[in-house]
Amino acid sequence: MQNAGTVTAESPAGRRFAAFGPGSLMAFPTGAVYGEHWIEVGDKTMIAELVTMCAGMAPGHDLGPDPVLRVGNGCVIGRGSHIIAHHSIEIGDEVFTGPYVYITDQNHRYEDIDVPIGRQWPVNSAVRIGAGSWLGTGAVILPGAVIGRNVVVAAGSVVRGPVPDNCVVAGVPAKVVRQHVAGVGWARPNGHGSPAPAQDSLTGPSQP
């Protein structure tokens, strides 16, 4: 069943996607998968079991002529993760995630206090995750997040807004806790926002 249910570029399920690159696979059992016509998956990308990957409000939602969810080459999407696109989510090459990561470009409004929040029309804001980044277990990437290249997002962090290249962010909301500075190396931000030398070095994306 696992072999038969795995989505590949050659399988009928893979051919429903806007693009599903050679060497890529989505393991069985999948989570909710729909809106494939608006989803692109690059080459040699591995999507683990129970990953939800969808475009639009529901199956059959017409999102126009262009894909709204793009996953790059050589990515690994961890077990049980959710990637929910309505407007624009771009995941760069060689992005790895831990399990149960949540990424979305849509959120509910809450301005009208006379209408239940769940019934207010949602708002979209594009999300971009730079190449080479690592998202730790349970990280949440909210609408408007623009994460740079080679960024580590610590486990359980909630990211919204811009994140520079070559840094580590952690917390709720996520803040930069370490950044690579030219001529200095890996450094921690001090109370004034400028880098102070770190006591230890970043050993790799498996730390968070």
C-alpha positions in Angstrom: 0.0 0.0 0.0 2.8 2.4 0.8 4.5 1.9 -2.5 1.3 2.0 -4.5 0.1 5.1 -2.7 3.4 7.1 -3.0 3.0 10.2 -5.3 5.7 10.5 -7.9 6.2 12.4 -11.2 5.1 9.3 -13.0 2.0 8.5 -10.9 -1.5 9.7 -11.9 -1.6 11.7 -8.7 1.7 13.4 -9.5 0.5 14.3 -13.0 -2.3 16.4 -11.4 0.2 18.9 -10.1 1.2 22.0 -12.1 4.7 20.5 -11.8 6.0 17.5 -9.9 9.7 17.1 -10.5 11.7 13.9 -11.3 13.0 12.1 -8.3 10.4 13.8 -6.0 7.9 11.9 -3.9 5.1 12.4 -1.5 4.8 9.5 0.9 1.7 7.5 1.7 -0.5 8.1 3.6 -0.8 11.8 2.6 -2.7 14.4 4.5 -5.2 16.6 2.7 -4.0 17.3 -0.8 -6.0 19.4 -3.2 -5.7 22.3 -5.7 -2.8 20.4 -7.3 -3.2 22.4 -10.5 -1.8 25.4 -8.6 1.0 23.6 -6.8 4.6 23.1 -8.1 7.1 20.7 -6.6 10.7 20.8 -7.8 13.1 17.9 -8.4 14.3 15.5 -5.8 12.0 16.8 -3.1 10.9 14.5 -0.3 7.5 15.0 1.3 6.9 12.8 4.3 3.8 11.0 5.5 0.6 12.8 6.5 1.7 16.1 5.0 -1.2 18.4 4.1 -0.5 20.5 1.0 -3.3 22.4 -0.6 -4.2 25.5 -2.6 -7.4 27.3 -2.2 -10.3 27.2 0.2 -11.5 23.8 -0.9 -11.2 21.4 -3.8 -12.4 23.0 -7.0 -11.6 26.5 -5.9 -10.3 28.4 -9.1 -7.2 30.4 -8.2 -6.5 31.7 -11.7 -3.8 30.9 -14.3 -0.7 30.8 -12.1 0.5 28.4 -9.3 0.2 29.8 -5.8 2.4 27.2 -4.0 6.0 26.5 -5.1 8.3 24.1 -3.4 11.9 24.1 -4.7 14.4 21.4 -5.6 15.9 19.1 -3.0 13.6 20.0 -0.2 12.5 17.8 2.7 9.0 18.4 4.3 8.7 16.8 7.6 5.9 14.4 8.7 2.6 15.9 9.5 3.4 19.3 8.3 0.8 21.6 6.8 1.4 24.0 3.8 -1.8 26.0 3.1 -1.7 28.4 0.2 -4.3 30.8 -1.2 -2.2 33.7 -2.6 1.6 32.9 -2.8 3.9 30.6 -0.9 7.4 30.2 -2.2 9.8 27.7 -0.6 13.3 27.8 -2.0 15.7 25.0 -2.9 17.1 22.8 -0.2 14.7 23.9 2.5 14.3 21.2 5.2 11.6 21.2 7.8 11.1 19.1 11.0 7.7 17.4 11.6 4.5 19.3 12.2 5.5 22.6 10.7 2.7 24.9 9.7 3.0 27.4 6.8 0.1 29.6 5.5 -0.4 32.8 3.6 -3.9 33.5 4.9 -5.3 34.6 8.3 -8.7 35.7 9.6 -9.6 39.4 10.2 -10.9 40.4 13.5 -11.7 44.2 13.1 -15.5 43.8 13.2 -16.4 43.1 16.8 -20.0 42.3 15.8 -19.1 39.4 13.5 -17.6 36.1 14.7 -13.9 36.1 13.7 -14.3 32.8 11.7 -17.0 34.5 9.5 -14.9 37.6 8.7 -13.3 37.5 5.2 -9.7 36.5 5.5 -6.7 38.5 4.4 -3.8 37.1 2.3 -0.1 38.0 2.5 2.7 36.3 0.5 5.2 34.0 2.2 8.7 33.4 1.0 11.3 31.0 2.6 14.8 31.3 1.3 17.0 28.5 0.0 18.9 26.4 2.4 16.8 27.2 5.5 15.8 24.8 8.2 12.5 25.0 10.1 12.5 23.2 13.4 9.7 20.9 14.7 6.4 22.7 15.2 7.5 26.0 13.7 4.6 28.2 12.5 5.2 30.5 9.5 2.4 33.1 9.3 1.2 35.4 6.4 3.8 38.0 5.5 6.8 36.1 6.6 9.8 36.6 4.3 12.6 34.4 5.6 16.1 34.8 4.1 18.6 32.2 2.9 20.2 29.7 5.3 18.0 30.6 8.2 17.4 28.4 11.2 13.9 28.7 12.8 14.0 27.1 16.2 11.5 24.5 17.2 8.1 25.9 18.2 8.8 29.4 16.9 6.2 31.7 15.3 7.5 33.8 12.4 5.8 36.8 10.8 7.5 39.5 8.8 11.1 39.8 7.5 14.0 37.6 8.7 17.5 38.4 7.4 19.9 35.9 5.7 22.2 33.7 7.7 20.7 33.9 11.2 18.9 31.9 13.9 15.5 33.0 15.1 13.6 31.7 18.1 10.6 32.4 20.2 7.0 33.7 20.0 7.2 35.9 18.2 10.5 34.8 16.7 13.5 37.1 17.1 17.0 36.9 15.9 19.2 35.2 18.5 22.3 34.7 16.4 23.5 36.0 13.1 26.6 35.6 10.9 28.4 38.9 10.6 31.1 39.5 8.0 34.6 39.7 9.7 33.2 38.6 13.0 31.5 35.2 12.5 28.5 34.0 14.4 27.3 36.6 16.9 24.5 37.3 19.3 22.6 40.6 19.2 23.2 42.8 22.3 20.7 45.0 23.9 21.2 47.7 21.3 20.5 45.4 18.4 24.2 45.2 17.2 26.0 41.9 17.3 28.2 40.8 20.2 30.6 37.9 19.9 28.9 34.5 20.6 30.4 32.2 23.2 30.0 29.1 21.0 29.7 28.4 17.3 26.7 27.3 15.3 27.2 23.6 14.6 24.3 23.0 12.3 20.6 23.1 11.7 19.9 20.1 14.0 20.3 22.2 17.2 16.8 23.8 17.5 
